[in-house]
Amino acid sequence: MKKIVIVLLALTVISSISFAQTTTVEKKSVAEGTKTVIGKVVSVTLADPAKGVVSEAITVADDAGKTTTFAVKSTVKILDSTLNAITLNQLKAGDKVEVKHSKTNEAKSISVVK
């Protein structure tokens, strides 16, 4: 009986240590991770080298009316409201979107929300 209690106590200590490590990693990734903005598309800037526009961007206004412009690289995943992949030029002013971005306002993903 004593051996069972000791084994259970040891398992409890080991499992609590492993959960503590996971929590630390999650906090670190949140601190370094992305932020999220939900709002309506104000404008979409597409690259047009002929006009001297070499980068793409999306400007979004949140519910408070604050506008933020996000750089959009060609590798950014953009999804419509049914979770199908779309391109930046398919987004229109007025579309409600969720933009996950870095601290430097570089879009990591864009999703159309209903």
C-alpha positions as CSV (number, residue, x, y, z in Angstrom):
1,M,0.0,0.0,0.0
2,K,2.8,2.4,0.9
3,K,4.5,1.7,-2.5
4,I,1.3,2.6,-4.4
5,V,1.0,5.9,-2.5
6,I,4.6,6.7,-3.2
7,V,4.2,5.9,-6.9
8,L,1.1,8.0,-7.1
9,L,2.8,10.9,-5.3
10,A,5.8,10.7,-7.7
11,L,3.5,10.7,-10.8
12,T,1.6,13.7,-9.4
13,V,4.9,15.6,-8.9
14,I,6.2,14.7,-12.4
15,S,3.0,15.6,-14.2
16,S,2.7,19.0,-12.4
17,I,6.3,19.8,-13.5
18,S,5.6,18.9,-17.1
19,F,2.4,21.1,-17.1
20,A,4.4,23.9,-15.6
21,Q,6.9,23.8,-18.5
22,T,4.1,23.9,-21.1
23,T,2.6,26.9,-19.4
24,T,5.9,28.7,-19.5
25,V,6.4,28.0,-23.2
26,E,2.8,29.2,-24.0
27,K,3.4,32.5,-22.2
28,K,6.6,33.0,-24.0
29,S,5.0,32.4,-27.4
30,V,2.1,34.8,-26.5
31,A,4.6,37.5,-25.5
32,E,6.5,37.1,-28.8
33,G,3.5,36.2,-30.8
34,T,1.0,37.9,-32.9
35,K,-1.7,40.4,-32.2
36,T,-5.2,40.4,-33.7
37,V,-7.3,43.2,-35.2
38,I,-10.9,42.8,-36.3
39,G,-12.4,45.5,-38.5
40,K,-13.6,46.5,-41.9
41,V,-11.3,46.8,-44.9
42,V,-10.7,50.5,-45.8
43,S,-8.4,49.8,-48.8
44,V,-6.2,47.2,-50.4
45,T,-2.9,48.2,-52.1
46,L,-1.7,45.7,-54.7
47,A,1.8,45.7,-56.0
48,D,2.2,47.4,-59.4
49,P,5.8,47.7,-60.4
50,A,4.9,49.8,-63.5
51,K,3.5,52.5,-61.1
52,G,6.3,52.1,-58.6
53,V,4.3,50.2,-56.0
54,V,6.4,47.2,-55.0
55,S,4.7,46.1,-51.8
56,E,1.1,45.1,-50.9
57,A,-0.9,46.3,-47.9
58,I,-4.3,46.3,-46.4
59,T,-5.8,49.1,-44.3
60,V,-8.4,48.1,-41.7
61,A,-10.6,50.3,-39.4
62,D,-11.5,48.7,-36.1
63,D,-14.9,49.3,-34.3
64,A,-13.5,52.4,-32.7
65,G,-12.6,53.8,-36.1
66,K,-8.8,53.5,-35.7
67,T,-7.2,52.6,-39.0
68,T,-4.1,50.5,-39.3
69,T,-2.2,49.5,-42.4
70,F,-0.6,46.1,-42.5
71,A,2.1,44.9,-44.9
72,V,1.0,41.8,-46.7
73,K,3.7,39.5,-48.1
74,S,2.9,36.9,-50.8
75,T,3.2,34.1,-48.3
76,V,0.3,35.4,-46.1
77,K,-2.6,33.0,-45.8
78,I,-5.9,34.7,-46.7
79,L,-9.2,32.9,-46.1
80,D,-12.7,33.8,-47.0
81,S,-15.6,33.2,-44.6
82,T,-16.0,29.6,-45.7
83,L,-12.2,29.0,-45.0
84,N,-11.3,28.8,-48.7
85,A,-8.0,30.4,-49.7
86,I,-8.3,33.6,-51.6
87,T,-6.0,36.3,-52.8
88,L,-5.5,39.9,-51.6
89,N,-7.2,41.3,-54.7
90,Q,-10.4,39.5,-53.8
91,L,-10.8,41.6,-50.6
92,K,-13.0,44.7,-51.0
93,A,-13.6,47.8,-49.0
94,G,-16.2,47.1,-46.4
95,D,-15.3,43.4,-45.9
96,K,-15.0,42.5,-42.2
97,V,-11.7,40.8,-41.6
98,E,-9.6,39.5,-38.8
99,V,-5.9,40.3,-39.2
100,K,-3.3,38.5,-37.2
101,H,-0.1,40.5,-37.2
102,S,3.3,41.1,-35.7
103,K,4.3,44.0,-33.5
104,T,5.6,45.7,-36.7
105,N,2.2,45.5,-38.4
106,E,3.2,42.7,-40.8
107,A,0.2,40.6,-41.5
108,K,0.6,36.9,-40.6
109,S,-2.9,35.8,-41.7
110,I,-6.1,37.4,-42.9
111,S,-9.6,35.9,-42.5
112,V,-12.9,37.2,-43.7
113,V,-15.4,37.1,-40.8
114,K,-19.2,37.1,-41.0
